Amino acid sequence: MESLDPQTLAALAALGPVALWLLAVGFFSPLVIAVIQQSRWSPRKQSIVAFLFYVVVAAVTAYLSGIFNTAGLIVALLVIFVTAGNSYKLLWKPTGVAPAIQAATPIGSNQGKHEA
């Protein structure tokens, strides 16, 4: 495995703990959303729920990090949204992890729902 060069390490360190936390939150958010979402929902409704989740998580993270102002909230939302979208499309969905979580959880599946 190739190690990171000093410039990359310096760039990561310069991001600071808040930015690194936002990246981590965004990376793992699709797994939490997979628990919340229901497979029978339309893609539009799933997207709206995911976006609202990102807004709430960004607001809480910005507040706890001491950057709760308009600029801080927008930056937090964008970092989480872009990171979550990429991690879902490039890792969680292709590997089947997010769909498996969605199918296995009572909230995300149709378990317990009586079809008329």
N, C-alpha and C positions, 0 to 999 in steps of 0.2 A: 504494500500500500504506500502510495506516495504521500509524504508529509507536506504540510502547508508551508509555503515560503514565508519569509519574515514580513514581506509587504502585506500579504493576506492576513497574517496574524495581527499585524498592526491595525489594519482596516477593521477587523472584527473587534479588537479592543477599543477602537475609537467609537464604535457604535454605542457602547455603554450598555449597562444592564437593562435599561428600559427597552431599548431597541431589540436586544437579544430576547428579552421576555416576550415582546410583541411577536417576534418571529416564531418562538416556541408555541405561543398560544395559537397563532394562525396555523402552524403545522399540525397540531393535534385537534383543532376545532372540528374538522370533518368527522372525526370519530364520535364526538359528542352529538353533532347534528344527526348522525346516523341513528342514534338512540331516539332522538326526538321525532324525526320525520316518519311518516307513514307511507308505505309503498303505494297505497291506493290514491294518494294525493296527486294532483296534476303537477307537471313540471313547474308551472308558474307558481303554484302554492308552495312547492318545495323551495324554490328560489327565494320567495318572499320570506319564508320562515328562516332560511339560512342567513339572508341579509339582516333580518331583525336580530338574530342571534349575534352576528358580527357587530352590530351597532351596540348592543348591550354589553358584550364582552369588551369592546373598545372603550366604552364609557367607564366601565368599572376599572379597567386597567389604567386608563388615563387618570382617573380619580386617585387610585391607590398609589400611582407613581408620581403624583404631584404635578401632572401636566394637564389638568382638567381646565382647558380653555378651548376656544374655537380651533386654533391651530393645532394644539395637542390632540384634540379629539379627531380632527380630520387626518392627521398623520397616523394616529393609532388605528383608525378605521381602515385606511388605505393599506398599511403594512399587514394587518391581520387579513383583510379581504384578499389581497394579492397572494399572500403566502398560503392561505387556506385553499384558494382556488387552484393554485399550482400543486400543492401537496395532494389534493383530492384527485385531480386529473392525471398526475404523473405517478402516484404511488398507491393511495388508498383504493381508488376505483379499479385500476388494472390488476392489482393483486387480489381483489375480491374482499378485502378486509372490511371496508365500509358497507358494501351490500350485505355481507354476512352478518354484521352487527345489526343492521336495519332489519334483516329477516329474523334474527334470533331474539330481539327484544320485544316484549309485549306491546310497548308503545309504538315501535316502528313497524310491527307486522300487523296482520289481520287477526291475530290470535284473540279469541274471546269476542269477536265481532260476529253477530248473527246476520247472515245475508238474508234479505227478504225475497 
